[in-house]
Amino acid sequence: MPTTKLAANRWIRNYTKAWTGKDAKIIASLFAEDASYHSHPFRPAHNGRKGVLEYTLGAMDVQEVYEVRFGKPVVEGSRAAVEYWTTMKEKTEDVTLAGCVMLHFTKNGLCKELRDYWVLKPGRESAPPTWGR
């Protein structure tokens, strides 16, 4: 049974690699079978690993992913919060996606609940120097 800190760091490492490689199946494998994925506060949840896969396939419909960065996770109990910063090309326009993801892990280290809070800005923006600490 991994600690939450280890589970969060493994999740971040594998999610980053999968997002950069645009591999939705690997992302879905980071979630429990009965997971709940809240991609935005005002959108309905995507339920189950299949729901996570379907959402991720749609979200990865981008031309190119330039960079995916996560900050240092803040961990308490079985939960972790971590900032992220992503630059990519959507259709013909560069965009920057910045946000914070709240993760709740099972005892075996899979994510059973994700809540995402983010903002999207046109253009490629660099993260501020103190971001993600």
GUSE-585713 format. One record per residue: residue in three letters; x negated, y, z negated of N, C-alpha, C in turn. Coordinates in Angstrom, 3 decimals. Atoms other than C-alpha are relative to their C-alpha. Layout:
BEGIN
R  residuo       nxx       nyy       nzz      caxx      cayy      cazz       cxx       cyy       czz
R      Ala         X         Y         Z         X         Y         Z         X         Y         Z
...
END
This chain:
BEGIN
R  residuo       nxx       nyy       nzz      caxx      cayy      cazz       cxx       cyy       czz
R      Met    -0.848    -1.179     0.000     0.000     0.000     0.000    -0.898     1.248     0.000
R      Pro     0.845    -1.190    -0.064    -1.714     3.209     1.155     0.564     1.126    -0.871
R      Thr    -0.471    -1.186     0.713    -1.574     6.363    -0.910     0.656     0.941     1.012
R      Thr    -0.648    -0.951    -0.904     0.519     9.186     0.523    -1.034     0.838     0.745
R      Lys     1.054    -0.780    -0.661    -2.639    11.165     1.252    -0.592    -0.787     1.165
R      Leu     0.527     0.837    -1.081    -4.062     8.264     3.273     1.027    -0.178     1.110
R      Ala    -1.062     0.168    -0.999    -0.708     7.673     5.003     0.166     1.269     0.831
R      Ala    -0.158    -1.278    -0.716    -0.411    11.374     5.895    -1.163     0.228     0.956
R      Asn     1.159    -0.197    -0.868    -3.946    11.571     7.260    -0.012    -0.974     1.175
R      Arg    -0.092     0.975    -1.092    -3.469     8.384     9.286     1.090     0.412     0.987
R      Trp    -1.101    -0.450    -0.851    -0.128     9.695    10.607    -0.466     1.179     0.870
R      Ile     0.496    -1.169    -0.737    -1.748    13.016    11.601    -0.979    -0.418     1.096
R      Arg     1.007     0.456    -0.966    -4.689    11.297    13.323     0.662    -0.726     1.181
R      Asn    -0.644     0.775    -1.058    -2.475     8.863    15.266     1.003     0.832     0.806
R      Tyr    -0.954    -0.872    -0.697     0.204    11.457    16.099    -0.744     0.938     0.949
R      Thr     0.801    -0.908    -0.826    -2.446    13.882    17.405    -0.496    -0.712     1.254
R      Lys     0.521     0.772    -1.133    -4.027    11.215    19.599     1.123    -0.359     0.972
R      Ala    -1.116     0.396    -0.851    -0.645    10.040    20.906     0.604     1.198     0.726
R      Trp    -0.580    -1.188    -0.649     0.673    13.561    21.592    -0.927     0.486     1.106
R      Thr     0.974    -0.431    -1.004    -2.529    14.520    23.417     0.036    -0.938     1.200
R      Gly    -0.077     0.987    -1.062    -2.257    11.300    25.432     1.397    -0.195     0.559
R      Lys    -1.401     0.076    -0.419     1.504    11.776    25.870     0.532    -1.441    -0.064
R      Asp    -0.414     1.382     0.209     2.218     8.302    24.455     1.104    -0.064    -1.057
R      Ala    -1.160    -0.022     0.889     5.721     8.351    22.950     0.159    -1.305    -0.774
R      Lys    -0.140     1.290     0.680     5.610     4.635    22.057    -0.872    -0.054    -1.248
R      Ile     0.868    -0.018     1.186     2.673     5.141    19.704     0.617     0.898    -1.067
R      Ile    -0.650    -0.883     0.974     4.466     8.074    18.068     1.156    -0.728    -0.674
R      Ala    -1.138     0.723     0.583     7.611     5.971    17.572    -0.464    -1.077    -0.970
R      Ser     0.498     1.070     0.878     5.497     3.209    15.984    -0.448     0.530    -1.365
R      Leu     0.386    -0.598     1.284     4.517     5.641    13.187     1.187     0.146    -0.946
R      Phe    -1.234    -0.186     0.756     8.140     5.622    11.964     0.620    -1.328    -0.393
R      Ala    -0.751     1.171     0.458    10.195     3.129     9.978     1.170    -0.253     0.950
R      Glu    -1.129     0.366    -0.876    12.964     1.279    11.830     1.236     0.865    -0.252
R      Asp    -1.182    -0.782     0.352    15.599     3.322     9.967    -0.331     1.483    -0.246
R      Ala     0.458    -1.376     0.216    13.757     6.658    10.138     1.027     1.034     0.450
R      Ser    -0.811    -1.158    -0.368    15.442    10.030    10.399    -0.961     1.102     0.441
R      Tyr     0.903    -0.982    -0.592    13.758    12.624    12.656     0.801     1.267     0.284
R      His    -0.674    -1.293    -0.159    14.958    16.222    12.324    -0.951     0.927     0.752
R      Ser     0.937    -0.748    -0.836    13.260    18.043    15.220     0.116     1.510    -0.160
R      His    -0.230    -1.439     0.204    14.680    21.450    14.248     1.144     0.128    -1.005
R      Pro    -1.052    -0.117     1.017    16.858    22.726    11.371     1.426     0.073     0.557
R      Phe    -1.342    -0.188    -0.547    19.786    23.471    13.698     0.370    -1.024     1.061
R      Arg    -0.297     1.085    -0.941    19.699    20.281    15.764     0.376    -1.251    -0.786
R      Pro    -0.319     1.258     0.696    21.192    16.902    14.884    -1.242    -0.888    -0.096
R      Ala     1.120     0.922     0.200    18.828    14.223    13.591    -0.001    -1.075     1.080
R      His     0.169     1.169    -0.862    17.471    11.453    15.790    -0.267    -1.145    -0.954
R      Asn     0.059     1.067     0.997    17.964     8.210    13.918    -0.601    -1.274     0.544
R      Gly     0.640     1.260    -0.352    15.966     5.017    13.957    -1.223     0.215     0.875
R      Arg     1.198    -0.067    -0.842    12.730     4.270    15.744     0.373     0.258     1.458
R      Lys    -0.455    -0.221    -1.377    14.683     4.176    19.017     0.356     1.471     0.227
R      Gly    -0.329    -1.421    -0.104    16.003     7.692    18.373    -1.248     0.869     0.045
R      Val     1.277    -0.718    -0.014    12.474     8.916    17.640    -0.642    -0.121     1.383
R      Leu     0.573     0.223    -1.326    11.277     7.377    20.917     0.722     0.834     1.052
R      Glu    -0.772    -0.766    -0.990    14.097     8.944    22.945    -0.281     1.497    -0.109
R      Tyr     0.296    -1.418     0.184    13.499    12.389    21.426    -1.407     0.326     0.497
R      Thr     1.391    -0.268    -0.347     9.733    12.151    21.892    -0.225    -0.055     1.508
R      Leu     0.125     0.054    -1.463    10.024    11.124    25.540     0.451     1.314     0.634
R      Gly    -0.474    -1.280    -0.517    12.038    14.293    26.193    -0.925     1.150    -0.363
R      Ala     0.880    -1.075     0.465     9.724    16.509    24.129    -1.334    -0.015     0.739
R      Met     1.287     0.105    -0.690     6.685    15.236    26.031     0.090     0.324     1.479
R      Asp    -0.167    -0.372    -1.400     8.081    16.414    29.348    -0.664     1.356     0.252
R      Val     0.808    -1.205    -0.218     5.290    18.990    29.666    -1.079    -0.338     1.027
R      Gln     1.022     0.203    -1.022     2.691    19.473    32.373    -1.318    -0.483    -0.601
R      Glu     1.308     0.307     0.576    -0.377    19.397    30.168    -0.032     0.416    -1.468
R      Val     0.221    -0.343     1.400    -1.264    19.358    26.473    -1.462     0.413    -0.119
R      Tyr     1.372    -0.496     0.123    -4.323    21.518    25.820    -0.613    -0.384    -1.344
R      Glu     0.545     0.231     1.331    -4.735    21.150    22.080     1.129    -0.288    -0.994
R      Val    -0.899     0.298     1.111    -2.953    19.642    19.068    -0.862     0.062    -1.258
R      Arg     0.755    -0.133     1.253    -4.183    20.712    15.624     0.952    -0.093    -1.177
R      Phe    -0.720     0.041     1.261    -2.942    19.877    12.168    -0.910     0.567    -1.075
R      Gly     0.752    -0.487     1.146    -4.008    21.590     8.961    -0.173    -1.112    -1.019
R      Lys     0.181     0.944     1.105    -4.761    19.916     5.662     1.364    -0.246    -0.645
R      Pro    -1.312     0.267     0.584    -1.658    18.146     4.318     0.056     0.301    -1.496
R      Val    -0.294    -0.193     1.414    -0.155    19.096     0.973     0.869    -1.191    -0.399
R      Val    -0.648     1.261     0.351     0.936    15.907    -0.779     0.560     0.054    -1.416
R      Glu    -0.600     0.183     1.325     3.310    15.250    -3.669     0.882    -1.235     0.042
R      Gly    -0.772     1.239     0.009     4.683    11.840    -4.489    -0.124    -0.702     1.341
R      Ser    -0.002     0.681    -1.301     5.695    10.097    -1.257     0.224     0.967     1.160
R      Arg    -0.244    -1.030    -1.024     6.014    13.380     0.657    -1.277     0.783     0.304
R      Ala     1.117    -0.851    -0.416     3.585    15.522     2.601     0.551     1.096     0.906
R      Ala    -0.310    -1.119    -0.897     3.810    18.881     4.343    -1.298     0.397     0.679
R      Val     1.210    -0.375    -0.729     1.384    19.936     7.043     0.355     0.929     1.160
R      Glu    -0.171    -0.918    -1.120     1.087    22.833     9.477    -0.578    -0.622     1.267
R      Tyr     0.585     0.415    -1.275     0.461    22.222    13.165    -0.011     1.171     0.967
R      Trp     0.189    -1.039    -1.015    -0.625    24.337    16.132    -0.299    -0.707     1.307
R      Thr     0.150     0.693    -1.275    -0.249    23.153    19.715     0.068     0.995     1.144
R      Thr    -0.084    -0.781    -1.233    -0.990    24.769    23.056     0.179    -0.982     1.150
R      Met    -0.309     0.890    -1.116     0.380    23.288    26.252     0.570     0.804     1.161
R      Lys    -0.624    -0.605    -1.175     1.745    24.018    29.702     1.361    -0.645     0.193
R      Glu    -1.363     0.455    -0.288     5.520    23.731    30.101     0.372     0.520     1.376
R      Lys    -0.277    -0.349    -1.400     6.437    23.683    33.780    -1.153     0.827     0.545
R      Thr     1.071    -0.830    -0.563     4.356    26.657    35.008    -0.561     0.995    -1.000
R      Glu     0.374    -1.008     0.986     3.881    28.596    31.767    -0.717    -0.624    -1.194
R      Asp     0.668     0.399     1.232     1.402    28.213    28.931     0.838     0.455    -1.193
R      Val    -0.742    -0.327     1.216     3.038    28.149    25.486    -0.795    -0.453    -1.216
R      Thr     0.570     0.392     1.282     1.995    27.930    21.860     1.145    -0.394    -0.915
R      Leu    -0.983     0.522     0.932     4.005    25.846    19.410    -0.675    -0.096    -1.366
R      Ala     0.565     0.027     1.353     3.299    26.451    15.722     1.121    -0.327    -0.976
R      Gly    -1.031     0.356     0.956     5.131    24.982    12.785    -0.536    -0.763    -1.186
R      Cys     0.311     0.808     1.168     5.235    22.855     9.692     0.915    -1.211     0.021
R      Val    -0.765     1.229     0.030     6.356    19.277     9.413    -0.013    -0.545    -1.427
R      Met    -0.173     0.612     1.315     7.692    17.698     6.227     0.184    -1.499     0.238
R      Leu     0.002     1.442    -0.217     7.046    13.950     6.054     0.319    -0.727    -1.305
R      His    -0.310     0.852     1.147     8.468    11.309     3.699    -0.385    -1.422     0.412
R      Phe     0.554     1.297    -0.374     6.638     7.969     3.712     0.593    -1.153    -0.805
R      Thr    -0.349     1.242     0.685     7.640     4.420     2.874    -1.228    -0.501    -0.751
R      Lys     1.121     0.570     0.747     5.475     2.318     0.567    -1.065    -0.594     0.912
R      Asn     0.991     0.573    -0.915     3.816     0.721     3.606    -0.606     1.037     0.944
R      Gly     0.664    -1.066    -0.741     2.824     4.112     5.065     0.669     0.465     1.268
R      Leu    -0.736    -0.499    -1.159     5.435     4.571     7.789     0.832     1.212    -0.408
R      Cys    -0.820    -1.178     0.278     7.347     7.831     8.043     1.471    -0.394     0.049
R      Lys    -1.421     0.321     0.018    10.968     7.394     6.983     0.870     1.236     0.210
R      Glu    -0.734    -1.231    -0.276    11.977    11.044     7.318    -0.985     1.082     0.410
R      Leu     0.788    -1.130    -0.469    10.547    13.960     9.264     0.937     1.183     0.171
R      Arg    -0.709    -1.266    -0.199    11.769    17.556     9.122    -0.993     0.987     0.581
R      Asp     0.910    -0.861    -0.742    10.225    19.982    11.576     0.535     1.427     0.039
R      Tyr    -0.325    -1.431    -0.072    10.218    23.793    11.415    -1.049     0.627     0.907
R      Trp     0.966    -0.480    -0.983     8.624    25.549    14.377     0.483     1.248     0.715
R      Val    -0.269    -1.144    -0.861     8.416    28.574    16.645    -0.829    -0.193     1.274
R      Leu     0.653     0.128    -1.299     7.515    28.637    20.345    -0.223     1.398     0.560
R      Lys     0.337    -1.311    -0.535     5.743    31.608    21.914    -0.630    -0.173     1.383
R      Pro     0.661     0.062    -1.305     4.856    32.193    25.571    -1.485     0.355    -0.127
R      Gly     1.434    -0.271    -0.018     1.104    32.173    26.260    -0.784    -0.931    -0.900
R      Arg     0.919     0.809     0.816    -1.894    30.473    24.722    -0.560     0.877    -1.095
R      Glu     0.452    -0.756     1.179    -2.566    31.779    21.224    -0.918    -0.877    -0.834
R      Ser     0.893     0.706     0.922    -5.425    30.794    18.957     0.557     0.112    -1.417
R      Ala    -0.417    -0.024     1.405    -4.664    29.893    15.366    -0.824     1.034    -0.759
R      Pro     0.771    -0.944     0.836    -5.633    32.553    12.797    -1.122    -0.728    -0.749
R      Pro     1.158     0.645     0.650    -8.976    31.888    11.019     0.342    -0.773    -1.285
R      Thr    -0.326     0.676     1.268    -7.343    30.870     7.702     1.141    -0.996     0.144
R      Trp    -1.125     0.898    -0.233    -4.621    28.746     9.290    -0.342    -1.441    -0.399
R      Gly     0.097     1.433     0.256    -4.072    25.177     8.079    -0.775    -0.446    -1.215
R      Arg     0.812     0.370     1.179    -6.068    25.283     4.854     0.842    -0.454    -1.154
END
